[in-house]
Amino acid sequence: MSHPASVSNGRDGLVAGAIAALVVVTVLIGGLAPGAPAHRAAVLPSEDAACAEWSDGCRVCQRSDAGVACSLPGIACVPAAPRCARRVGG
């Protein structure tokens, strides 16, 4: 006659092992999955040197003597096609 406690302990060990294996697989997938693409301006500055400020509806970027600076997008923003908002020169 087997004891119900020993059967329960065997199942508990099996469940704990399955959970541990699931955690290991999840961590491995997270480590091997490709990361997010590098942040880049809404429009590359080299594309239109006369554009001093541009936006994709989520970020606003400005060109200055120090370089390009962009705002951070909102949490639920869906970017649109970038457009120039302010031009310099004639």
JOKA-V217922 format. One record per residue. RES is the residue in three letters. PHI is phi as a letter, one per 40 degrees, with the letter a starting at -180 (NA if undefined). Layout:
BEGIN
res->(RES | RES)
phi->(PHI | PHI)
END
This chain:
BEGIN
res->(MET | SER | HIS | PRO | ALA | SER | VAL | SER | ASN | GLY | ARG | ASP | GLY | LEU | VAL | ALA | GLY | ALA | ILE | ALA | ALA | LEU | VAL | VAL | VAL | THR | VAL | LEU | ILE | GLY | GLY | LEU | ALA | PRO | GLY | ALA | PRO | ALA | HIS | ARG | ALA | ALA | VAL | LEU | PRO | SER | GLU | ASP | ALA | ALA | CYS | ALA | GLU | TRP | SER | ASP | GLY | CYS | ARG | VAL | CYS | GLN | ARG | SER | ASP | ALA | GLY | VAL | ALA | CYS | SER | LEU | PRO | GLY | ILE | ALA | CYS | VAL | PRO | ALA | ALA | PRO | ARG | CYS | ALA | ARG | ARG | VAL | GLY | GLY)
phi->(NA | c | c | d | c | c | c | c | c | c | c | d | c | c | c | c | c | c | c | c | c | c | c | c | c | c | c | c | c | c | c | c | c | c | c | c | c | c | c | a | c | d | b | c | d | c | c | a | c | c | c | c | a | a | a | b | g | b | b | b | b | b | b | b | c | c | h | b | b | b | c | c | c | c | c | b | c | b | c | b | c | c | a | c | b | a | b | b | g | c)
END
